[in-house]
Amino acid sequence: MAWIGVFLGTFAGLASSILACVLWELPLWAALLLYPLAGSAIAVAVILLFMLREIRVPAAEPVTGGRTVNG
């Protein structure tokens, strides 16, 4: 879960810094500051979404009664 957040955050930060220089014509120092901000925000958001997803999915309950393999 954390690895997915880190990878997506890295790519999002890289894309945002490139777009900041090319499309928005920000100076290089602003684009370099944007890289860790966007990357860490995306990474934290992905990790939180996965954590919320695990909280909402109930754990499987053991089956009571019925026959088992041993009899």
N, C-alpha and C positions, 0 to 999 in steps of 0.2 A: 504494500500500500504506500509506504513512504517512497519506495523507488519510483513508482509511477508518478507521484507528485514531484519528485526531484527532476525526473526527465522532462515532464511536461513544463515545469517551471523554467528549466534551462532553455528549452526551445522557445517558450513564450518570451522570455527575457531577451534572447538573441534576436527574435523576430521584431520585438518592440524597439530595440535599440537600432536595428537596421532601418526600420520604417521611420524612426525619429530623425535619422540623418537624411534619408532619401526623400520621404514624402513631406514631413513636417518642417524640414530644414532647420532642425535644432542644432546648436553647436555640439561638437564632439563630447565635451565634458558633460553636457546635459544627457546625451544619449548613454554615456557610460554610467551615469547615476541612475538612469531609467532601467538599465539591465538588472541590477539586483532587486530593485523595488518591484518590478513586474514579475520577475522570476520567483521571488519569495512569496509574493501575494498569491500567485497561481499554485505554487507548491502547497502552501498552507490550506488554500481552498479545496484542493483535490484531496488532501489528507482528511480534512474535516468532513467532506462529502462521503468518503469511504467509511469513516467512523460512524457517521449518522446512518449509513446504509446497514452497517453491521448491528447497530442498536435496534433498528426497526425489524430486522429479520429474526423471528423467534427461533430459539434452539429447538432441535427435534426432541420430542418427548419419548421416553422409552415406552414400548408397547407392554401393557400389563395384561395378564391372562393369555389364554390361547396356548397352543402347543409350541414346544421348543424343539430344538434338534435332538436333545437328549430324551425327550419323551413327554 
